[in-house]
């Protein structure tokens, strides 16, 4: 058996595992093939056998044996095995965390061109995890990962361009990275683009900001829900819509945002965008205070002081 034949057999084993390529799903046959290739000393077979042992697919699960096999195939230069060891040494697979070993194996995989490893090396370098903190290295690997279309890496490269961390400060390149990340669907980047548009740092103005806030809010980002609610409330970038504003604040309040809870309470007390219900508003105001809103605490104190009055306004004008 030569290396090419070993690789072909391993591809066949994968098809037996997945039931693709016209092959019937037969885990036992996949294990048999991987074992045969591993016995011949080929790293791709050793890796395949480690994979099935790690998850117990077609064979009794044995993660320690799997780790030993990954170590063996990695020592033979098998890049995917190095990446797996990097993951194992994060401590997420039942083995003790070993930051240095994790970094070392991810670095081998990254330098061999394994795209999945780029972001790990970037993060480790940025945070000084398993290696010395090195912002230039972090930027280099975030940029490589971004060029491979990783949305999170685009966002982080954008931050580094924006702040001049690990590279020269470049607002134009920063906004381009943020835009690419936002277009790739990262809610945090969509929020960033909304803020940049709203502040006038990138073209588009309030209408563009509204678009990005809505995308981030639809993806569940709480801060975006609050900002979107305020745009509906004030009619900025979109037609004023108090009902939509209340809906957004309510959703963010359920997420635990104290500002949203305060704004929701204010609308319930005043009857803006929802039925006027002071009792409900006070309950919402109490929730906001419990969540940490200082404004809500002040309003509740005002309400306590004026508890014998029939009506309390909280929009800045008392009657």
Secondary structure, DSSP 4 states (H G I P E B T S, - for coil): --HHHHHHHHHHHHHHHHT-TT----HHHHHHHHHHHHHTT-HHHHHHHHHHHHHTSSS---HHHHHHHHHHHHHTT-HHHHHHHHHIIIIITSSPP-HHHHHHHHHHHHHTT-HHHHHHHHHHHHHTSSS---HHHHHHHHHHHHHTT-HHHHHHHHHHHHHTSSS---HHHHHHHHHHHHHTT-HHHHHHHHHHHHHTSSTTHHHHHHHHHHHHHHTT-HHHHHHHHHHHHHTSSS---HHHHHHHHHHHHHTT-HHHHHHHHHHHHHTSSS---HHHHHHHHHHHHHHT-HHHHHHHHHHHHTTTSS----SS---
